[in-house]
Amino acid sequence: MKFKLLLLLIGINCQTFAQKPEQLIVKADVERVIKTLSADDMQGRATFTPGIEKAARFIENEYKNIGLLPLTGNKDYRQNFSMYKSTPVEVSASIGNTIVPKENVTVQSSSASFNWSNDADVEIVKISAEKNFRTEYSKIISSNKKMLVLVDPQFEALFKRIAARNNSGNVSKELNTNKQLVFVLGDFTDVKAYAVKYTGKVEKLPLFNIAGMIPGKIKKEEYVVFSGHYDHLGIIKPVAGDSIANGADDDASGTTAVIELAKYYKKLNNNARTLIFVAFTAEEIGEYGSAYFATQIDPIKTVAMFNIEMIGKASKFGENTAFITGFERSDFGTILQKNLEGTNFKFYPDPYPEQNLFYRSDNASLAKVGVPAHTISTDQIDSDKLYHSVKDEFSSLDVNNITATIRAIALSSRSIVDGKDTPKRIPKLEE
């Protein structure tokens, strides 16, 4: 009789914890994790740097302490893959008889070298002042051609951003020597002659997501994914002597949420579906980590994805709120809000539709193939002055907001994790 009573009490206690994430998700631990990930000694966690390796080891150790298992087929928590990185070494260009200043020419190519001199197979394109730069640029980089792109001086600021990105190295899944893009800033009218000489360094480099799982108790072949990206910008242009882009909100906050949710569900240990917790790499340079992850998981078996991106401060809707990208594309958000009935937390649709955030974060790779994959955020993106700056530090965060949001995700995800709710599939993206 005493044994049966003990089992009953344990069962009641587990049910109570399941309803009250605040008893298992503790603010002090949230602070510890995010403080560590955004510390200066992580050097901004840029892809391919010692800083991101240090961050990866920290996350791995957290997973180990929690008791997560590696993904099926993996020997450890690293989901390894590789990419090609192409970095310019030397570039020179002339238009007509005029030598273009070095700061006004930039190259995007995975070729080790090329030498143009009025080549017939090079297409000359002009982004003139009246055009939409971003639209034209998107068309150009999605092409598979050799192009000389003449950029109007009006777009100097955007040109410099592209040049800075190119100079730090372009990353690609495979080498494509057919694609050679040369951007030249200047006021050019009728170009009858040109020459470009380029030398680059091409390397095949390793990358790795950090992923672990809790196998499902009943529906093992159905997956629920919790994710955030652990990379950031690294060392950037100094401001007042500070050159470390710590990425506290972007996205140490989301990675912290993934770790805390893993800890929460491991303590409950009653998940019907298999739970996968993944910290993505290379989001900042093209979402390559999540793109690779999408090739390693069966989208048909993936029931939902909770991608968590920038929850460091209160949203535009106030405290105890967050928004969900692509809210209208499935009933994912409706399910989450239903599970929050009786609480003071509320999820809203994305208030920034013009930003196209649904396909700009790590949820996109799975959303494109029909998974109800959504990003949860609180960032006031239209007024966030710390975004991608050296000021995105721990001191700028509201740890109460982060903790409240993590608890809300834990509570609102419960019926999906338990196998009671299955969000509607998202129409596949036709590309």
Beta strands, then each sheet from edge to edge (+ up, - down):
strand 1: 69-70
strand 2: 78-95
strand 3: 98-99
strand 4: 105-109
strand 5: 113-117
strand 6: 122-127
strand 7: 146-151
strand 8: 170-172
strand 9: 180-185
strand 10: 194-214
strand 11: 219-229
strand 12: 234-239
strand 13: 242-245
strand 14: 273-280
strand 15: 302-308
strand 16: 321-324
strand 17: 346-349
strand 18: 373-377
sheet 1: 1+ 10- 2+ 3-
sheet 2: 1+ 10- 5+
sheet 3: 1+ 10- 14+ 11+ 15+ 18+ 16- 17-
sheet 4: 1+ 10- 2+ 8-
sheet 5: 4+ 9- 7- 6-
sheet 6: 12+ 13-
end
